[in-house]
């Protein structure tokens, strides 16, 4: 009998839409990035749609783009992730709450405390998206004159992961007997220090918060470079990736799952979730018209800025009617982001102007448009043909794009039996089909 596979669905919230012009679309909420009432509405709608997780991306600097583009960007300001997700934990019951936190510009003790707290506050729904931070301007906000080199950032991230998870294991699950009669609150024998001294980090421990509800919050990673893939294979339980065709997605899926197996892990405990930008319509033509209307609201300044970010160099001087220069300046930003642009430009023979329009519209990855049935057909094909374990959905505009997906696409996925009708458990791990992590130090 064929294996019956179930889609996992995350929602990529930044904390609202990734599309540059989303805030300008008719009926959109222009202040959504910094309006708690709107965030509550979005999270509760996602939970009604039985989504696995609300994923909040984060930036540690104003995006490094020219001022003419910056003044048109709706991601200049947004909530600090832990503050927002802690608030959303109080108005939701099931949906996972995933936050980005950088291994380059924070301390492991801070990260361990915040995620342990969020996991307790939410009853076991926290997830940590491990990033190394590609924006070089972030370095200037943390006392550094220049950004840490790419591979060095990943070496630090690997060590950082070991320290944070070690801190989460500071206490056994039964370390706090809270025996009122005996006056015994903590059993010191069920506590240990991490005592870590490595290439980048020195941390004594123990953590001053009880072990998280899930053992560890769910570990998420998004790197696509070779170093990023290896880090994900060794540490991640969900991967947010970007592929705009099934063949590339299948190759990535097979590669990372094989790396996980080689690292001694169960590949089924690593969920691969490519980003998917979805526009729902009454017909394919209707969805395409919505997308064209949205893309038409992108200002040219935003397009060049988005392309510059993706390339890791200033594209403002490139001829718009010509292909990208054969040689680009070296970058210390996202190598996989640059490769994605170069691959797209070569495959589709795009000029700089065409690339700018594409990246100004959104991130340049997978898009699905059409009726609920047409979108479900594509998602089912990717799932069954091992291109993914699910998707990290990106909504074109809010609230309409989110409502369309939850009210129209989700019922179609459920009708096909490839998406849940009820949550499987109370924790993010239970809903993703992941085991609770045993304590490495205590039986």
N, C-alpha and C positions, 0 to 999 in steps of 0.2 A: 504493500500500500504506500502511495506517495506521502511524503512528510507534509503535515499540515502546518504551514507557517503563518505567523501572525505579525502584522505590521506594528512597529513601535513608532510613535509620533511625538516629536518634540516641537515646540514653537520657538522660533528664533525671534526674540524680542530685543530691541536695541536701546531702550526697552520697547520701542514701537517698531515701525516698518524700517527695513533696510533701504528702501527705494528713496532716492534723493528728493523726488517730487511728491512723496506720499502726503506730506502735510498740506499740499496745495490742491489735492484732488477734491472734487465736489463732495460735500458731506463729511469730509475728514475732520479730525480733531487736531488743529495746528499745534496745540500745547500738550499733546499726548505724552511726550517724553518726560514732562515734569508736572504731571497732574495725577495725584494719587487716586482720585475717584475714577479716572479713566483706566488706570492700571488695575484697579479692583474689578472693574467691569470686564476687562480683557481676560484676567486670570479666571474669573468665575465662568466666563463663556467657554474657555478652553477646558475647564474641568467638566462642564456640562457635556462637552464633546469627547470626554474620556481621554484627553491627551495625557501622555506620560509626564511631560515636564514643560515648564515655563523656563526658558533659557535666556538669561540676561547677559548680553555682552557688556564689555566695559572698556573704557579708555582712560589712561593715566595722564593724558595731555589733550589739549585742544588739537584736533586733527591737523597734521602738517600739510596745509593747503594754502594757496594764495588767498589774500584777503577778499578778492572779488568772488571767490567760490565759498569762502568761509561764511560770508554774510548771507548765503543762500542755504546753508546746511542746517537741518533740524536736529543734528546730533551734537551740536556745540555744547548743549547742556542736558544732563540727565541725572537721575538719582544715583547715589552710591549703592551698589548692589545689595549689600547685606542689610542696609537700612530698609530698602524697599521690600526685599524678599521676607524679612522678618515681619513686616506689616502684612504682606500677602498671606503669610502662614496663618494669620489670625482670621482670615475671611475665606479660607479654602480648607478642604479636609483630605484630599487625595492627591492632587497634582504635585509632581516633583518640582523643586525649586533649585535651579542650577545657576551658579554665579561664576563669572570669570574672576580669577585672582592670579596675579603675576608672580612667577618665581624669581624674576630678575630684580624687582624693586620693592619686595616686601620681605619680612622675616618669617621663617617657618613657624615660630611660636605664635605670631599674630594670626597666620592663616589657620593653624590648627585650632586655636581658640574660637575664631569666628565660625568656622564650619561645624565644629562640635556644638557650639551654641545654637546655630541654625538648625542642626539636626535634632537637638532636644526640643527646641521651641516648636518645630513643625511636626514632631512625632515620628521622625525618621524619613524625611522627604528631601534632604539636602544632597546636592551634587556639586563637585568642584571641577570647573573647567580649567585645566592647567594651561597657562600660556606663558611664553617667554617674552612677550611684548616686542613687536616689530617696529613701532614708532620711535625713531631716534630722539624726538623731542621730549619723550618721557624721561630720558636720562637727565635732562637739564632740570627737571622738577625734583630730582632726588639726589642732588649734590654731585652729579657726575658731569664731566666736560664732554664725554663722548660715549656712544652706546657700546655696550659689551658686544664682542664679536659673535656671529651667529652660532658656530659650533660650541663656543664657550658657554653661551646661554643655555644650550641644551645639556651640556655636562652639568651645569649648576642645577638645572631643572631635575635631572635624574637624582642627584644627591638630595635636593630639596624634598622630593617625593618621599625618599626613604626617611628623612627626618620627620616630616609631618605625620606620616603614617605610624612611625615609632612613637610619636607623642600621643596619638590617638590610642595607642596600646599601653599608655602609662598605667592604667588601672585595669584590673580584672573586672569582669562584669559584676562580680559579687563583692567588690572592694568596700562597699558602703553598707554594712549591716544595719546601721541606724537602730541599734538595740537600746531602746529607751530605758528599760529596767537596769541593764548593765552599764549604761552610760557610755557605750561604745559606738561611735559614729563611723570611724574608718578603721579598717584592718590594714596596718602598715605593711604586713607581709604580702598584700595583694596590690602593692604599688611598686613601681620601679622607675629609675631614671633612664633617659636615653643615652646620656654621656657620649655625644657624637662630636668627633673632631675630624673634619675632612678637608678636601681641597678648597672649598668655598665657605663652609659653615662650621660653627662651633656652638653646640646647644647642649645644655646640661639636662634640663627637664627635672621632674616630670611635669606634664601638663596639669594645670589647676582646674580642670573640668572633667567630670566623669566621662567614661568611654561613650562615644556616640551611640545612638539607638541602633543604627545599622552596622555597628562595628566600625566601619569607615563610611563616610558619605560616598556616594557613587563617584568614581573617577572618570572625568571626561577629558578628551584631548582633541586638538584640531590640527596638528601639524601634518603637512603632506610631503615635506622634504624627506630625504633618506633618514636624517637624524630624527625628524618628527615621527616618521613611521615606526622607527625602532623604539622610541620612547613610548609611543602608543601601544605597541605590541607587548612591551614589558609591564606597563602600568595601567593602561586605560581599560575601562569597562564600557565606554561608549566613545565613538569617534565621530565628530562633526567634520565632514569632508565636503569637497566641491568637485563634482564631475558632471559635465553636461552631455555625456553620451554613455550608453549602457556598456559598450565595450571597454572604455577606460575604467568605468566603475567596477566591472567584473575583474579586471586585472588588479586594481587596488584591493578589492575585497579578498581575492585569492592570496595576494602578497602579504597583507597584514595578518590575515588569519593564519597563514603558514608561519609567519614570524612569531605569533603568539604561541602556536604549538611548539615551535623550536625553543621557546623560552620556558617550556614546561607548563603552559597554561591551557585551560580548556577554551578552544576558539569560540564555542557557543556563549562564553561569558564575556565576549567582546562584541558589542552591538555597533554596526557601521551604519551611520545615518547621514547620507548626503543632504546638503541644503537643497531645498526645492521651492522655487518661487511659483506660486499658484494663482492663476486668474480664472475664476469661475464665470461662465456665461450661460445663456439659454441655448446657445449654439457656439460652434468654434468661431464663427464670424463675429458673434457678439463679444466673446472673450477677447478676440484680437482687437476689436474696436476699443474696448476698455483699456487694454494695454497700450494701444497707440495713443489714446487720449492722455494716459498717465505719462508715457515717455515724452509726449509733446510738451509737457510742463517742465522738463529738465532744461535748465539754462546752460548754454555752451560753456560758461565758466566752470560749472559744476562737473561737466564732462571731462574737461582737461585735468581738473584737480583730481577726480577719481582715478583717471588713467595714471596720473603721476604717482599716486599712492600705490596703485597696483604694481607699477614698474619699479618703484623705489628710486625714481629720479625725476627731475622736472621735465615734463613733456611740453611745456608752454612754447618752446622754441622750435618744435618739430613742425614740418610742413604738413598741413591738414590733409592735403590731397595726395600725399605720398605714403608709401609703407613706412613702418618703423625703421630707424637707422639700423644698419647691419651690426653696428657695435654700440652698445649702451654703456654708460658709466657703471662701475661696480657698485653693488648695493650691499648694505648690512641689514636690510629689512627682510621681508618675507621672500625667501627664494622660491617657494612654491607659488606664491602670488605672481611673481614675474614670469615663471614658466607657464602659468595658465594663460597669461596675456600673449606670450610669444606663440604658444600652441594655437590659440584661437586665431591670431593674425595670420599664421601660416596656412591653417586649414581652410579659412574662408577668404583669404586674399584681401584682408581689410586694410584700408588706409588709416592713418592716425585719426582723422576726423570720425570715421566710422567706429573705430575702437572707443573713442571718447564718448560718442553717443551711447554705445553699448554699456560702458562702465559707468557713465553718468546716470544711466537709467537704474541699474542695480549692480550687483556684484559680478555678473557675467557668467554665472554657473547655470545649473539645470533649471529650466522653466517648463511648466505644464499649463496648458490653456485648453479650455473647451467646456463641455457639459460635465456634470458630475460623473456620468458613466465613462466619458472619454478620459477624464483624469484618473478615475479608478482603474481603467484598463491599463494605463501606463504604470501606475504604482504597482499593480498586481504583477505585471511583466517583470519589473525590476526586482521585486521580492522573490518571485518564483525562479528567476534566472540568475540568482545569486549576484545581483548588483548591489544589494543592500539588505539590511534587516529592518529598514523603515526609513523615515525621512525627518529632517529638521525643517518644518514648514516655515516659509517666509511669506507674509501677507503683503499684498501690493499697497494697500491703504487700509486705514482703520477708522471706524469699526466694520465697514461693509465687507471688506475682504475676509476678515476673520469670521463674521457671521455667515457669509456664503459657504465657507469651508465646513464649519461646524453643522450648519442646518441642511446642507445639500450634499457635500461630498462624504462626510462621515456616515450618514445613513446608507449610502451606496456601498461603502467599504464593509459596513456591518452586514448588509444584506448578502454580500458575497462570502461572509464568514472569515474574513481576513483581518478584522479589527474587533476589539472587545466591545461588548455592550455594557459591561460593568467592570469596575476595577477588581483585580485579582487579590489585592491585599491593602494594607494601610501604609506601607513604606514604598519608597521609590524602587528599592531593590526587588521587592516582591512583584511589583507591577512590570518591571523589566525582565523578570525571570532570572534574576541574579541571586546567588547565595549571600547570606550574611557572612561577613568576613570574620574568621576566628582570630582570637588574640594570639599573636605570634609568641608571646612571652608567658602567658598563663593558660593552663588547661581549663 
